[in-house]
């Protein structure tokens, strides 16, 4: 009885906190913050440096033997599917088995289907299959406002913020897709992809898997823009990078929290700085592995 009373007390506390505005609530104004975005000089310089690294990395991939390029791209795609789940404390061994047995991952599905409302929702359902949150696979997105972002300490709930109201999710999906397919910020391809990542992570439209889905959509959009702007001839993205986030789990969560609470220019620029660094970490790691592979093969 005591545990039931405690549960009901927590539910009532969360409901009251949301209704009284006792904690920040994400809303559609976050899309307005994107429209007003101005990248500072430091971020633009950093993006330029990251792009130079990226072009060198693409060159290193294309310097592989022709029959090795696609297997390499498929290999890092499979690794990302597993790393992405492991970062959210899923069983990586189980995820590896599931990936091999089921065949299609969320990344595969989104690469094969243009992003629409239907494919956005279906891709997320595929992402949750085989995870601890598989019970949510039959739901398109959240259908209530009980969800919060925070933590529990000695049985006491601490709410950092509430995600967008479930009544606004349909509009949020529409605005996300509009931005995704727009030309806005495409000239700064890493920043465009990172904005998509940040929107999905902060809006929390789904019952679970929002951050990992944001990372996938970041990777997909970066791959598309790479193909459009850099004459990249392959349909599979060349860069992912969840592995590089693993040592910075706290910083990552904190930046998402700050972006959700106050999505201003400063918060967005801090988000870009962090994610550009993670992209560079990934390229350092991948270039080193490519060099090692070439030495072994020669």
PAVO-90723 format. One record per residue (C-alpha): residue number from 1; residue in three letters; y negated, z, x. Coordinates in Angstrom, 1 decimal, padded with zeros to 4 digits, always signed. Each point is the difference from the previous one (the first is absolute). Example, Ala and Ser with C-alpha at 12.3 -4.5 7.8 and 13.67 -1.06 7.14 Angstrom:
BEGIN
{n 1, res ALA, north +004.5, up +007.8, east +012.3}
{n 2, res SER, north -003.4, up -000.7, east +001.4}
END
This chain:
BEGIN
{n 1, res UNK, north +000.0, up +000.0, east +000.0}
{n 2, res UNK, north -002.4, up +000.8, east +002.8}
{n 3, res UNK, north +000.4, up -003.4, east +001.6}
{n 4, res UNK, north -000.6, up -001.7, east -003.4}
{n 5, res UNK, north -003.1, up +002.1, east -000.5}
{n 6, res UNK, north -001.2, up -000.8, east +003.5}
{n 7, res UNK, north +000.5, up -003.8, east -000.7}
{n 8, res UNK, north -001.9, up +000.2, east -003.2}
{n 9, res UNK, north -002.8, up +001.9, east +001.7}
{n 10, res UNK, north -000.3, up -002.7, east +002.6}
{n 11, res UNK, north +000.0, up -002.8, east -002.6}
{n 12, res UNK, north -002.7, up +001.7, east -001.9}
{n 13, res UNK, north -002.0, up +000.7, east +003.2}
{n 14, res UNK, north +000.2, up -003.7, east +001.0}
{n 15, res UNK, north -001.0, up -001.2, east -003.5}
{n 16, res UNK, north -003.0, up +002.4, east -000.1}
{n 17, res UNK, north -001.1, up -000.9, east +003.5}
{n 18, res UNK, north -000.1, up -003.7, east -000.9}
{n 19, res UNK, north -001.7, up +000.5, east -003.3}
{n 20, res UNK, north -002.7, up +002.3, east +001.4}
{n 21, res UNK, north -000.7, up -002.2, east +003.1}
{n 22, res UNK, north +001.2, up +002.8, east +002.3}
{n 23, res UNK, north +001.3, up -002.6, east +002.5}
{n 24, res UNK, north -001.2, up -003.6, east +000.7}
{n 25, res UNK, north +001.5, up -002.8, east -002.1}
{n 26, res UNK, north +000.3, up -003.5, east +001.4}
{n 27, res UNK, north -001.5, up -002.6, east -002.4}
{n 28, res UNK, north -000.8, up -003.7, east -000.1}
{n 29, res UNK, north -003.3, up +000.6, east +001.9}
{n 30, res UNK, north +002.1, up -000.3, east +003.2}
{n 31, res UNK, north -000.1, up -003.8, east -000.6}
{n 32, res UNK, north -003.8, up +000.1, east +000.0}
{n 33, res UNK, north +000.1, up +001.7, east +003.4}
{n 34, res UNK, north +001.9, up -003.0, east +001.3}
{n 35, res UNK, north -002.6, up -002.4, east -001.4}
{n 36, res UNK, north -002.7, up +002.0, east +001.8}
{n 37, res UNK, north +001.9, up +000.2, east +003.3}
{n 38, res UNK, north -001.9, up -000.7, east +003.2}
{n 39, res UNK, north +002.0, up +000.0, east +003.2}
{n 40, res UNK, north -001.8, up +001.7, east +002.8}
{n 41, res UNK, north -000.4, up -001.7, east +003.4}
{n 42, res UNK, north +002.7, up +002.2, east +001.6}
{n 43, res UNK, north +002.5, up -001.0, east -002.6}
{n 44, res UNK, north -000.8, up -003.7, east +000.3}
{n 45, res UNK, north +000.3, up +000.3, east +003.8}
{n 46, res UNK, north +003.3, up +001.9, east -000.4}
{n 47, res UNK, north +001.3, up -002.7, east -002.5}
{n 48, res UNK, north -000.9, up -002.7, east +002.5}
{n 49, res UNK, north +002.0, up +001.8, east +002.8}
{n 50, res UNK, north +002.9, up +000.4, east -002.4}
{n 51, res UNK, north -000.1, up -003.7, east -000.9}
{n 52, res UNK, north +000.1, up -000.9, east +003.7}
{n 53, res UNK, north +003.1, up +002.2, east +000.4}
{n 54, res UNK, north +001.5, up -001.5, east -003.1}
{n 55, res UNK, north -000.4, up -003.6, east +001.2}
{n 56, res UNK, north +001.6, up +000.9, east +003.3}
{n 57, res UNK, north +002.9, up +001.7, east -001.9}
{n 58, res UNK, north +000.5, up -003.1, east -002.1}
{n 59, res UNK, north +000.0, up -002.2, east +003.1}
{n 60, res UNK, north +002.7, up +002.3, east +001.5}
{n 61, res UNK, north +002.1, up -000.5, east -003.2}
{n 62, res UNK, north -000.4, up -003.7, east +000.1}
{n 63, res UNK, north +001.0, up -000.1, east +003.6}
{n 64, res UNK, north +003.5, up +001.1, east -001.0}
{n 65, res UNK, north +002.6, up -002.7, east -000.2}
{n 66, res UNK, north -000.3, up -001.9, east -003.3}
{n 67, res UNK, north +003.3, up +001.3, east -001.3}
{n 68, res UNK, north -001.0, up +003.6, east +000.8}
{n 69, res UNK, north -003.4, up +000.2, east -001.8}
{n 70, res UNK, north +001.3, up +000.3, east -003.6}
{n 71, res UNK, north +002.7, up +002.5, east +000.9}
{n 72, res UNK, north -002.6, up +002.1, east +001.8}
{n 73, res UNK, north -002.3, up -000.1, east -003.1}
{n 74, res UNK, north +002.9, up +000.9, east -002.2}
{n 75, res UNK, north +001.0, up +002.9, east +002.3}
{n 76, res UNK, north -003.4, up +001.6, east +000.0}
{n 77, res UNK, north -000.2, up -000.4, east -003.8}
{n 78, res UNK, north +003.3, up +001.8, east -000.5}
{n 79, res UNK, north -001.2, up +002.8, east +002.4}
{n 80, res UNK, north -003.2, up +000.4, east -002.0}
{n 81, res UNK, north +001.9, up +000.4, east -003.2}
{n 82, res UNK, north +001.9, up +002.8, east +001.5}
{n 83, res UNK, north -002.9, up +001.6, east +001.9}
{n 84, res UNK, north -002.2, up -000.2, east -003.1}
{n 85, res UNK, north +002.5, up +002.1, east -002.0}
{n 86, res UNK, north +000.8, up +002.4, east +002.9}
{n 87, res UNK, north -003.8, up +000.7, east +000.4}
{n 88, res UNK, north +000.1, up +001.5, east -003.6}
{n 89, res UNK, north +003.1, up +002.1, east +001.0}
{n 90, res UNK, north +002.6, up -002.2, east -001.6}
{n 91, res UNK, north +003.5, up -000.1, east +001.6}
{n 92, res UNK, north -000.5, up -002.8, east +002.5}
{n 93, res UNK, north +003.8, up -000.4, east +000.5}
{n 94, res UNK, north +000.5, up -000.3, east -003.7}
{n 95, res UNK, north -002.9, up -002.4, east -000.2}
{n 96, res UNK, north +001.5, up -002.2, east +002.7}
{n 97, res UNK, north +003.3, up -000.2, east -001.9}
{n 98, res UNK, north -001.8, up -000.7, east -003.2}
{n 99, res UNK, north -002.0, up -002.7, east +001.5}
{n 100, res UNK, north +003.1, up -001.8, east +001.4}
{n 101, res UNK, north +002.0, up +000.5, east -003.2}
{n 102, res UNK, north -002.7, up -001.0, east -002.5}
{n 103, res UNK, north -001.6, up -002.8, east +002.0}
{n 104, res UNK, north -003.4, up -000.2, east -001.5}
{n 105, res UNK, north -002.8, up +002.4, east +001.0}
{n 106, res UNK, north -003.4, up +000.4, east -001.6}
{n 107, res UNK, north -001.4, up -002.0, east +003.0}
{n 108, res UNK, north +002.4, up -002.8, east -000.7}
{n 109, res UNK, north -000.8, up -000.1, east -003.7}
{n 110, res UNK, north -003.8, up -000.1, east +000.6}
{n 111, res UNK, north +000.4, up -002.7, east +002.7}
{n 112, res UNK, north +001.8, up -002.2, east -002.5}
{n 113, res UNK, north -002.3, up +000.6, east -003.0}
{n 114, res UNK, north -003.8, up -000.4, east -000.3}
{n 115, res UNK, north -001.6, up +003.4, east -000.8}
{n 116, res UNK, north -000.6, up +000.4, east -003.7}
{n 117, res UNK, north +000.0, up +003.0, east -002.3}
{n 118, res UNK, north +003.7, up -000.6, east -000.6}
{n 119, res UNK, north +001.0, up -000.5, east +003.6}
{n 120, res UNK, north -002.2, up +003.0, east +001.1}
{n 121, res UNK, north +001.9, up +002.3, east -002.4}
{n 122, res UNK, north +003.4, up -001.6, east +000.8}
{n 123, res UNK, north -000.5, up +000.3, east +003.7}
{n 124, res UNK, north -000.7, up +003.7, east -000.3}
{n 125, res UNK, north +003.1, up +000.5, east -002.1}
{n 126, res UNK, north +002.1, up -001.7, east +002.7}
{n 127, res UNK, north -001.7, up +002.3, east +002.6}
{n 128, res UNK, north +001.2, up +003.1, east -001.8}
{n 129, res UNK, north +003.7, up -001.1, east -000.4}
{n 130, res UNK, north +002.3, up +002.3, east +001.9}
{n 131, res UNK, north -002.7, up +002.5, east +000.7}
{n 132, res UNK, north -000.4, up +003.6, east -001.2}
{n 133, res UNK, north -002.4, up -001.4, east -002.7}
{n 134, res UNK, north +002.4, up -002.5, east -001.4}
{n 135, res UNK, north -000.3, up +001.7, east -003.4}
{n 136, res UNK, north -003.5, up -001.7, east -000.3}
{n 137, res UNK, north +001.4, up -003.5, east +000.5}
{n 138, res UNK, north -000.1, up -000.7, east -003.8}
{n 139, res UNK, north -003.7, up +000.8, east -000.3}
{n 140, res UNK, north -002.7, up -002.5, east +000.7}
{n 141, res UNK, north -002.4, up +002.7, east +001.2}
{n 142, res UNK, north -001.1, up +003.5, east -000.8}
{n 143, res UNK, north -000.2, up +000.8, east -003.7}
{n 144, res UNK, north -001.7, up +003.4, east +000.3}
{n 145, res UNK, north -002.6, up +002.0, east +001.9}
{n 146, res UNK, north +002.2, up +002.9, east +001.2}
{n 147, res UNK, north +000.1, up -001.5, east +003.6}
{n 148, res UNK, north -002.2, up +001.5, east +002.7}
{n 149, res UNK, north -000.3, up -000.3, east +003.7}
{n 150, res UNK, north +000.2, up +003.3, east +001.8}
{n 151, res UNK, north +002.5, up +002.6, east +001.1}
{n 152, res UNK, north +001.6, up +003.3, east -001.0}
{n 153, res UNK, north -000.4, up +003.1, east +002.1}
{n 154, res UNK, north +002.1, up +003.1, east -000.9}
{n 155, res UNK, north +000.4, up -001.3, east -003.5}
{n 156, res UNK, north -003.7, up -000.7, east -000.5}
{n 157, res UNK, north -001.2, up -003.6, east -000.6}
{n 158, res UNK, north -002.9, up -001.4, east +002.0}
{n 159, res UNK, north -001.3, up -003.2, east -001.5}
{n 160, res UNK, north -001.9, up -002.3, east +002.4}
{n 161, res UNK, north -000.7, up -002.6, east -002.7}
{n 162, res UNK, north +001.4, up -001.7, east -003.1}
{n 163, res UNK, north +000.9, up -003.7, east +000.0}
{n 164, res UNK, north -001.5, up -002.5, east -002.4}
{n 165, res UNK, north +000.6, up +000.7, east -003.7}
{n 166, res UNK, north +003.0, up -001.8, east -001.3}
{n 167, res UNK, north -002.2, up -001.5, east -002.7}
{n 168, res UNK, north -001.9, up -001.9, east +002.7}
{n 169, res UNK, north +003.0, up -001.3, east +001.9}
{n 170, res UNK, north +000.1, up -003.4, east -001.7}
{n 171, res UNK, north -003.6, up -000.6, east +000.9}
{n 172, res UNK, north +000.6, up +001.2, east +003.5}
{n 173, res UNK, north +002.9, up -002.4, east +000.4}
{n 174, res UNK, north -002.2, up -002.9, east -001.2}
{n 175, res UNK, north -002.8, up +000.9, east +002.4}
{n 176, res UNK, north +002.4, up +000.5, east +002.9}
{n 177, res UNK, north +001.5, up -003.5, east -000.6}
{n 178, res UNK, north -003.5, up -001.5, east -000.3}
{n 179, res UNK, north -001.0, up +001.5, east +003.3}
{n 180, res UNK, north +003.3, up -000.9, east +001.7}
{n 181, res UNK, north -000.4, up -003.7, east -000.9}
{n 182, res UNK, north -003.7, up -000.2, east +000.6}
{n 183, res UNK, north -001.7, up -001.4, east +003.1}
{n 184, res UNK, north -001.8, up +003.4, east +000.5}
{n 185, res UNK, north +000.3, up +001.1, east +003.6}
{n 186, res UNK, north +002.7, up -002.6, east +000.9}
{n 187, res UNK, north -001.9, up -000.8, east +003.2}
{n 188, res UNK, north +000.9, up +003.5, east +001.1}
{n 189, res UNK, north +003.7, up -000.2, east -000.8}
{n 190, res UNK, north +001.1, up +003.4, east +001.2}
{n 191, res UNK, north -002.8, up +001.7, east -001.9}
{n 192, res UNK, north +000.8, up -001.9, east -003.2}
{n 193, res UNK, north +003.6, up +001.0, east +000.3}
{n 194, res UNK, north -000.8, up +003.6, east +000.7}
{n 195, res UNK, north -002.3, up +000.2, east -003.0}
{n 196, res UNK, north +002.9, up -001.0, east -002.2}
{n 197, res UNK, north +002.2, up +002.7, east +001.7}
{n 198, res UNK, north -002.7, up +002.6, east -000.6}
{n 199, res UNK, north -000.5, up -000.9, east -003.7}
{n 200, res UNK, north +003.7, up +000.2, east -000.8}
{n 201, res UNK, north +000.4, up +003.3, east +001.9}
{n 202, res UNK, north -003.0, up +001.7, east -001.6}
{n 203, res UNK, north +000.4, up -001.3, east -003.6}
{n 204, res UNK, north +003.6, up +001.4, east -000.2}
{n 205, res UNK, north +000.8, up -002.3, east -002.9}
{n 206, res UNK, north +003.8, up +000.6, east +000.3}
{n 207, res UNK, north +002.0, up +003.1, east -000.3}
{n 208, res UNK, north +001.1, up -000.2, east +003.7}
{n 209, res UNK, north -000.1, up -002.4, east +002.9}
{n 210, res UNK, north -003.7, up -000.8, east -000.2}
{n 211, res UNK, north -000.7, up +000.3, east +003.8}
{n 212, res UNK, north +003.1, up -001.8, east +001.1}
{n 213, res UNK, north -000.9, up -002.8, east -002.6}
{n 214, res UNK, north -003.5, up -000.1, east +001.4}
{n 215, res UNK, north +001.3, up -000.6, east +003.5}
{n 216, res UNK, north +002.2, up -002.8, east -001.3}
{n 217, res UNK, north -002.8, up -001.8, east -001.8}
{n 218, res UNK, north -002.2, up +000.4, east +003.2}
{n 219, res UNK, north +002.7, up -001.7, east +002.0}
{n 220, res UNK, north +000.6, up -002.8, east -002.6}
{n 221, res UNK, north -003.8, up -000.8, east -000.3}
{n 222, res UNK, north -000.4, up +000.0, east +003.8}
{n 223, res UNK, north +002.8, up -002.4, east +000.3}
{n 224, res UNK, north -001.5, up -002.3, east -002.6}
{n 225, res UNK, north -003.4, up +000.0, east +001.6}
{n 226, res UNK, north +001.6, up -000.6, east +003.4}
{n 227, res UNK, north +001.7, up -003.1, east -001.4}
{n 228, res UNK, north -003.2, up -001.2, east -001.6}
{n 229, res UNK, north -002.4, up +000.6, east +002.9}
{n 230, res UNK, north +002.0, up -000.1, east +003.3}
{n 231, res UNK, north +002.4, up -002.9, east -000.6}
{n 232, res UNK, north +002.9, up +002.4, east +000.0}
{n 233, res UNK, north +002.9, up -002.2, east -001.2}
{n 234, res UNK, north +002.4, up +002.7, east -001.4}
{n 235, res UNK, north +000.4, up +001.5, east -003.4}
{n 236, res UNK, north +001.1, up +003.4, east +001.4}
{n 237, res UNK, north -002.8, up +002.4, east +001.3}
{n 238, res UNK, north -000.1, up +000.7, east +003.7}
{n 239, res UNK, north -001.4, up +003.5, east -000.1}
{n 240, res UNK, north +000.9, up +003.1, east -002.0}
{n 241, res UNK, north -000.4, up +003.4, east +001.7}
{n 242, res UNK, north +001.1, up +003.0, east -002.1}
{n 243, res UNK, north +001.7, up +001.3, east +003.2}
{n 244, res UNK, north -003.4, up +000.4, east +001.6}
{n 245, res UNK, north -001.2, up +002.2, east -002.9}
{n 246, res UNK, north +002.8, up +002.6, east +000.6}
{n 247, res UNK, north -001.7, up +002.1, east +002.7}
{n 248, res UNK, north -003.2, up +000.1, east -002.2}
{n 249, res UNK, north +001.4, up +001.0, east -003.3}
{n 250, res UNK, north -002.6, up +002.8, east -000.6}
{n 251, res UNK, north -002.9, up -002.2, east +001.0}
{n 252, res UNK, north +001.2, up -002.8, east -002.2}
{n 253, res UNK, north +000.3, up +002.3, east -003.1}
{n 254, res UNK, north -003.3, up +001.6, east +000.7}
{n 255, res UNK, north -001.8, up -003.3, east +000.2}
{n 256, res UNK, north +001.5, up -001.1, east -003.3}
{n 257, res UNK, north -001.1, up +003.3, east -001.5}
{n 258, res UNK, north -003.6, up -000.4, east +001.3}
{n 259, res UNK, north -000.1, up -003.6, east -001.2}
{n 260, res UNK, north +001.2, up +001.0, east -003.5}
{n 261, res UNK, north -002.5, up +002.9, east -000.3}
{n 262, res UNK, north -003.0, up -001.8, east +001.3}
{n 263, res UNK, north +000.5, up -003.8, east +000.6}
{n 264, res UNK, north -003.3, up -000.6, east +001.9}
{n 265, res UNK, north -000.7, up -002.3, east +002.9}
{n 266, res UNK, north +000.7, up +002.7, east +002.6}
{n 267, res UNK, north +003.4, up +000.8, east -001.5}
{n 268, res UNK, north +001.0, up -003.6, east -000.2}
{n 269, res UNK, north -001.1, up -000.6, east +003.7}
{n 270, res UNK, north +002.1, up +003.0, east +001.1}
{n 271, res UNK, north +002.9, up -001.5, east -001.9}
{n 272, res UNK, north -000.5, up -003.3, east +001.8}
{n 273, res UNK, north -000.3, up +001.6, east +003.4}
{n 274, res UNK, north +003.3, up +001.9, east -000.6}
{n 275, res UNK, north +001.9, up -003.1, east -001.3}
{n 276, res UNK, north -001.3, up -002.3, east +002.7}
{n 277, res UNK, north +001.3, up +002.5, east +002.6}
{n 278, res UNK, north +003.4, up +000.0, east -001.7}
{n 279, res UNK, north +000.1, up -003.8, east +000.1}
{n 280, res UNK, north -000.7, up +000.0, east +003.7}
{n 281, res UNK, north +002.6, up +002.7, east +000.6}
{n 282, res UNK, north +002.5, up -002.3, east -001.7}
{n 283, res UNK, north -000.9, up -003.0, east +002.0}
{n 284, res UNK, north +000.2, up +001.9, east +003.3}
{n 285, res UNK, north +003.5, up +001.2, east -001.0}
{n 286, res UNK, north +001.1, up -003.5, east -001.2}
{n 287, res UNK, north -001.4, up -001.9, east +003.0}
{n 288, res UNK, north +001.9, up +002.4, east +002.3}
{n 289, res UNK, north +003.2, up -000.5, east -001.9}
{n 290, res UNK, north -000.4, up -003.8, east +000.0}
{n 291, res UNK, north -000.5, up +000.1, east +003.8}
{n 292, res UNK, north +003.2, up +002.1, east +000.4}
{n 293, res UNK, north +001.9, up -002.4, east -002.3}
{n 294, res UNK, north -001.1, up -003.1, east +002.0}
{n 295, res UNK, north +001.1, up +001.7, east +003.3}
{n 296, res UNK, north +003.4, up +000.7, east -001.4}
{n 297, res UNK, north +000.4, up -003.5, east -001.3}
{n 298, res UNK, north -001.1, up -001.8, east +003.2}
END
